[in-house]
Amino acid sequence: MRRSWGAAVERAQDRLAAGPRLRAVGPGEERRFALWDLASLVEGELGERVDPDGLAPRAERGWRERLGESGREWPGGELYRRRYWILDGADTDTDTDTGADASADAVVGTVAVDNWTKGPSQLAVSSLYVTPAARGRGLAASALDEVYAAATAEGLPGFRLEAHWAWQPAVRYYLRRGLWVVGWKRSLSFARMPRLPVHRVREEDGRLLLLVADRLRGWVPILAAGQEGRWLRLDETADYRGCDGWVHEYARSTLALCLALAGRPLVRGPQWWAEAWRWSDAGEPEGLARRIEEFERVARAAGRPVVSPYRPVPLPEPAPPPSPQLADSGDG
């Protein structure tokens, strides 16, 4: 019998609404949240910063037109998710003169959580945004920690969120926060799960090492990525072969993205590139190389600025996936 996670998600949402760092978007605040969401999209997709509370209607229309479909506003509401303000931790005390909650308008960011799960029953996070003036104080990290704590408290295996390859600051931030790369089908998918240990990447002797935290041995290297001529060399350690299945599934994807951000090769040779389609959703680094080329091609076609650290090796187009073969009818 398949377990329903609906009640657990609802309880997790209630935990978030009752927490000290978030406040649920109230009646009459939907338009303001939509403008903050728009500011996040403008910065992520177009590389420009705008003041969400200072957007005049004409300027808003202009930004939405430039963004196209991604900038579309949904006037019917967003019943599929709950939206929250991230509060300024320095302003969450009670006003001693009035007795009022001084945090009522001290919002510095946004986050939203879907009302149903994604992946292996994880909370789905979106609209994570902190105003530029409030960055560098750990507010986005605290919001993600709140979501993770609410999920695990209700028996849910963590959370998942998406980021476009072109959103380089966000992509790098999620990796620094220790999130694992779990896919790249339509965008980059990141996750934090109880079954996945904390990880970090270290450069050593010209190689990038992916290490995981072990309670007894400290930081343990499981994958090493070097370079042979213009090609990637990817080596497994004995510890990798003994890792939990979840780590096995996502370690190569995570290191692949770290390599791409460092401008390192993702392709081990023409024979690997010919089968890059096999890893169109996640897995081997050649799959990510193919996806990055597609992501950047689509962005350029839409007139988006593309500033990419990844430099692909000139290769012929990878082979397309094989077409399914029709069974022989037997008619000769």
N, C-alpha and C positions, 0 to 999 in steps of 0.2 A: 504493500500500500504506500503510495507516495505521500510524503508529509507536506502539509500546507504551512508555509511560513508567514501567512498573512497576519496572524495574531502577534507573532514575535516582532514583525516589522512595526506594527502599530504601537506596541509597547516600547520599542526602541525610539520611535518618534516622540512618544510622550516623555521619555527620559531626556531627549535632547531639548525639548521645549522647557523642561523644568531645570535645566542645567544653568550654571552661573555665567557661562561664556557666550551663550546663544540666546536669542529671543525670537520667537516665532513671528513671522510677518503678520501684522494684524489687519483688520478691516480698514480699507482706505489706503493701505500702504502698497498695494499691488503695483501701481504705476511707478512709484519710487523704486521698487525692487527691479522692475523691468528696465528702468533707465540705468541702474547699476549693472545689470546684466549686459546691457548694450555697451557700457563703458569697458567691460571686460572683453567683449568681442572685438571692439575697435582696437584695443591695445594688442590683443592676441593675434588677430588676423591682419590688421593694417599697420601695426607698429606705432600707433599714435595714442596719446593719452588725452582723455577728456574728463572734465568734472561732471560726474553724473547728476549732481544736484543743480548744476548750472546750465543744463542743456535746454535751450529754447526749442519750441516745436519745429521750427524750420531747420535748425541744426540736426535735430533728431531724425527728421525725414531724410536729410542728406546722408547721414551715416547709414541709415537702414537701406537706402538705395544702393550705396556703395557695397554694403555687405551682401546684398542679394537675399537668397533664401535663408541663410543663417541669421540674418538680421530681422527676420520677420517676427512681428509681435502677434501673440495669440490672444485676441480679445475675449475669447470664451473662457479664459482662466487656465489654470494649470492644476487640474484635479489629480493628475498622475503623481504629483510630488508635493512635499511640504517645503516651504522656504523659510530660511532663518537669517536674521541679522547677526553678524559677528560683532560683539561688543568690545569697546575699548576697555581693556582690563584696568587701566588707570582711573577710570571714571565710573566704577560700578558701586560706589558707596552711596549712602543716603545723605541728602543735603541736610546739613545740621540746622539751617535757618528755616527751611520750609517743611522738612520731614519727607519730601518727595524723593523718589528714586532718581538719582542723578544720571543713571544710565539710560533713561528713557529714549533720548535722542543721540546718545554717544555711540552711534554705529560706525564701524570702520570697514565693514566688509559684508560679504554674503556667502551663503552656502545653501544647497538644497539636497534633499534626500528623497528618492522615489518611494512610492507606496507599495512597490513590489520588488522582489529581489532580482539580481542579475548574476550570471555565472553560476557557481555552486552555492546558490542561496545567500549571496552577499548583498549588503546594502549598496545601492547605486548612488554615488555622489556626483553632483554637478554644480555649476555656478560658483565655484570657489574663487573668491576675489577679495583682495584687500587694497584699499586706497594706497597710492604711492607714499603718501606722508606717514602712513602707519606701518609700513613694511620694515622688516628687520627686527621686529620685537616678538616674533614667535606666535603671532595671533592666528595665522593660517594653520600652523602646526598644531596649536591648541585645539582649533576647530576640528581638525582631522582626528586628533586624539580623542575628542569627545565622541565623534561618530564611531570610532573603533571601540571605545569603552561601552557605548550603548549597544552596539551590535553583539559583542561577545557576552555582555551581561544577559542578553536574551537568547544565547545559544546560536547566534548567527556567525558564520565564519568570516568575520571582518567586512571589508568594503572594497568596492571597485570604482574607478573613475577613468575618464577618457581625456586625452589631450592630442591635439593635432601636432604632427611633426614640426610644422612651421612655428609652433609656439615654443621656441627654444627656451626662454626663461622658465616657463612652467614645466617643461619636460625635464630640464636639469634639476629643478627644485624637487620634483617627485622622486627622482633617483637619490638626491641627497637625503631625503626623508626616509630612505630605506625601502621604498615601495618596489615591488617586483613587477617586471614586465610580463604580462600574461597573454598578450595578443597584439596584433596590428592589422586586423582585417579591414576596417574602415578608418580607424585612427589608432593611436597608441593606447593600449589598455594597461592600467596599473592596478595593483591590488596589495592590500595588507591583510594577512591571514595568520591565525594562531599557529598553523602548521608550517609556516615559513619563517625561518630565523632571520635575525637582523643580518644584513649583508653590507659589504663595502667593496670598493675597487681600489687597488693600489698599483702603482707603476713600479716595476722592478726589473732592472737589466733590459730595458727596452720593451718589456712585455706588460700587458695589463692582466692583473690577477683578480679573480672574483673570489672573495673570502666570505665565509659565514661564521657567525659567532657560535662557539661551543662552550658550555659551562665549565668544562674541565680543562680544555686546551687553549682557550682564547680564540683568536682569529685563525681559521683553518682555510687554506687555499683549496679550491675545488676545480677551478678552470684557469687555464693560462692561455692568453692570446698573444702571439708574436707575429712576425712578418718574415716571409721568405721571398726576397725580390719584391714583386708587386702584389704577392698573394698573402692571404691570411694563413697563419698556422694556429690551429686550435688544439690544445692538449688537455686531456682529462687527468685528474689525479686519482689515486686509489680511494681517497676520501669521497670523491664525486661518485664513484661507482657504488659506494656504500651508503649514499644519501637517501633520505626519504623520497618517496615517489613525487611529492609535490615539488621538492627542490629540483629533482631530475627534470621535471616538466618545464620549469620556468627559468632555470639557471642560464641556459644557453641563450634564451631570448633576452634576458636582462643584460648579460655581458655583451651581446650583439649591439644593443642600443648604446651602451657605454662606449663601444668601439666607434660607432657612427659619430657620436658626439665629440670624440677625440680625433676625428678625421682619419681613423685607421681603416685598413682594408676589411671588407666583409666577405670576400669571395676567395675560396681556396683553390680555384682553378676552373678552367672551362667546363670540365665534367660536372662540377658542382653547380655552376651557373646554369647549365642546360636543364637541371632539375629543380631550379629555384621555385617553380610553381608548387612544388610539394609542400612548401612551408609558407603558403600565402596567408595563413592565419596567425602562425606563431612557429617557433622552433629554431631551425638552423639560421645562421646569420645571412646566408644567401637569400632567404625569403625576405628578410628585412631590407636587404639591398634593393631587391626588386620593388618592394612596397615604397621605399623612399623615393625611388625614381618616379613612381606613379603619383605619390603625394605631391611632389614638386611639379610635375607636369600639369596636374590639375590646378594647382595654385597659380602657376604662371598663366594658364589659359583663362583663369578668372581675373587676371590683372592684379594678383596679390604679390607683395614683395616676398622674395625668397632669399633668405640669408642662411646658407647651409654650410656646416662644417664638413659634411661628407663629400668626398671626391670619388666618384665611381671609377673603376678601372674600365677603359674602353673594351667592350665585349660585344659580340653579336647578340641580337635579341634572344632572351631565353626561350626555350621551347614552350609552346602552349600546352595546357593540360591535355592528355589524350582524350579523344572523344569516346563515349561509351560504345562498345561494339554491339551491334544487333545480333541476336541469335540466328543461326542458320536455320531457315525454314525447312530445309530438307528437299525443296523442290529443285530438281536438277534440270 
